[in-house]
Amino acid sequence: MFVALLRLDLRLPDASSLKDKRSVVKGLVADLRRLNCSVAEVDHQDLRQRATLAVATVAEEGFHARKVLLSAEREVERNPAIELLSRQVTIYGPEDD
């Protein structure tokens, strides 16, 4: 079993209020959840143009876990309202016991 985590640091340059930000983040979270992963906003909740999302997935093989995270990253990059500032991938597998 592999657990894969993706941390996405985002900038939302067009968000002029927290309401604008929430609208964009809520739509992105819904899109990412369609990829069979869990998503949560984990930082910068009070900043209108910044967001940090955590994406998590569990798979039998490390390859499949990485594939889900790559799909999630591509989904973020496709959104014109979002600038991806950084990403961090962490994978835990059987050898991590």
Secondary structure as a PSIPRED ss2 file (coil, helix, strand):
# PSIPRED VFORMAT (PSIPRED V4.0)

   1 M C   1.000  0.000  0.000
   2 F E   0.000  0.000  1.000
   3 V E   0.000  0.000  1.000
   4 A E   0.000  0.000  1.000
   5 L E   0.000  0.000  1.000
   6 L E   0.000  0.000  1.000
   7 R E   0.000  0.000  1.000
   8 L E   0.000  0.000  1.000
   9 D E   0.000  0.000  1.000
  10 L E   0.000  0.000  1.000
  11 R E   0.000  0.000  1.000
  12 L C   1.000  0.000  0.000
  13 P C   1.000  0.000  0.000
  14 D C   1.000  0.000  0.000
  15 A C   1.000  0.000  0.000
  16 S C   1.000  0.000  0.000
  17 S C   1.000  0.000  0.000
  18 L H   0.000  1.000  0.000
  19 K H   0.000  1.000  0.000
  20 D H   0.000  1.000  0.000
  21 K H   0.000  1.000  0.000
  22 R H   0.000  1.000  0.000
  23 S H   0.000  1.000  0.000
  24 V H   0.000  1.000  0.000
  25 V H   0.000  1.000  0.000
  26 K H   0.000  1.000  0.000
  27 G H   0.000  1.000  0.000
  28 L H   0.000  1.000  0.000
  29 V H   0.000  1.000  0.000
  30 A H   0.000  1.000  0.000
  31 D H   0.000  1.000  0.000
  32 L H   0.000  1.000  0.000
  33 R H   0.000  1.000  0.000
  34 R C   1.000  0.000  0.000
  35 L C   1.000  0.000  0.000
  36 N C   1.000  0.000  0.000
  37 C C   1.000  0.000  0.000
  38 S E   0.000  0.000  1.000
  39 V E   0.000  0.000  1.000
  40 A E   0.000  0.000  1.000
  41 E E   0.000  0.000  1.000
  42 V E   0.000  0.000  1.000
  43 D E   0.000  0.000  1.000
  44 H C   1.000  0.000  0.000
  45 Q C   1.000  0.000  0.000
  46 D C   1.000  0.000  0.000
  47 L C   1.000  0.000  0.000
  48 R C   1.000  0.000  0.000
  49 Q C   1.000  0.000  0.000
  50 R E   0.000  0.000  1.000
  51 A E   0.000  0.000  1.000
  52 T E   0.000  0.000  1.000
  53 L E   0.000  0.000  1.000
  54 A E   0.000  0.000  1.000
  55 V E   0.000  0.000  1.000
  56 A E   0.000  0.000  1.000
  57 T E   0.000  0.000  1.000
  58 V E   0.000  0.000  1.000
  59 A E   0.000  0.000  1.000
  60 E C   1.000  0.000  0.000
  61 E C   1.000  0.000  0.000
  62 G H   0.000  1.000  0.000
  63 F H   0.000  1.000  0.000
  64 H H   0.000  1.000  0.000
  65 A H   0.000  1.000  0.000
  66 R H   0.000  1.000  0.000
  67 K H   0.000  1.000  0.000
  68 V H   0.000  1.000  0.000
  69 L H   0.000  1.000  0.000
  70 L H   0.000  1.000  0.000
  71 S H   0.000  1.000  0.000
  72 A H   0.000  1.000  0.000
  73 E H   0.000  1.000  0.000
  74 R H   0.000  1.000  0.000
  75 E H   0.000  1.000  0.000
  76 V H   0.000  1.000  0.000
  77 E H   0.000  1.000  0.000
  78 R H   0.000  1.000  0.000
  79 N C   1.000  0.000  0.000
  80 P C   1.000  0.000  0.000
  81 A C   1.000  0.000  0.000
  82 I C   1.000  0.000  0.000
  83 E E   0.000  0.000  1.000
  84 L E   0.000  0.000  1.000
  85 L E   0.000  0.000  1.000
  86 S E   0.000  0.000  1.000
  87 R E   0.000  0.000  1.000
  88 Q E   0.000  0.000  1.000
  89 V E   0.000  0.000  1.000
  90 T E   0.000  0.000  1.000
  91 I E   0.000  0.000  1.000
  92 Y E   0.000  0.000  1.000
  93 G C   1.000  0.000  0.000
  94 P H   0.000  1.000  0.000
  95 E H   0.000  1.000  0.000
  96 D H   0.000  1.000  0.000
  97 D C   1.000  0.000  0.000
